Amino acid sequence: MTVTADQDWQNNLDEVQYQVARKGATEPPFSGKYWDHKETGCYLCLCCQAPLFRSETKYDSGSGWPSFYDVFARDSITIRRDQSHAMIRDELLCAGCDAHLGHLFTDGPAPTGLRYCINSAALDFSRDQA
Ligand SMILES: [Zn+2]
């Protein structure tokens, strides 16, 4: 795949999208456009349009961020140990373009027990055709 220069990301994303997806920032809770979004379809990586999550695995975690209990495909997301902010967390990255997506927690619902806590700013959405 082509490597996109940091400057190009900065030109093509808005400030929040850029800070989240390319710089690992976290959007404020309840601020994004997808935390309370309930349409049926697929959530994509904003940067490379790779499918990341299905709406069927989205649930209301009460956190203010879009939360999923499973991924679209096992190889669509990379997990990296993140020790910033004096915490050890598992950071979630797009496997296709290394965009920062959010973090993985283990307080999710059945059947996985996982919570993929994702920033709206790193996502795009593709509604299923009726
Ligand atoms: Zn991507």
Boltz pocket constraint, residues with backbone or C-beta under 6 A from the ligand:
constraints:
  - pocket:
      binder: B
      contacts: [[A, 45], [A, 46], [A, 47], [A, 48], [A, 49], [A, 50], [A, 94], [A, 95], [A, 96], [A, 97], [A, 98], [A, 99]]
      max_distance: 6.0
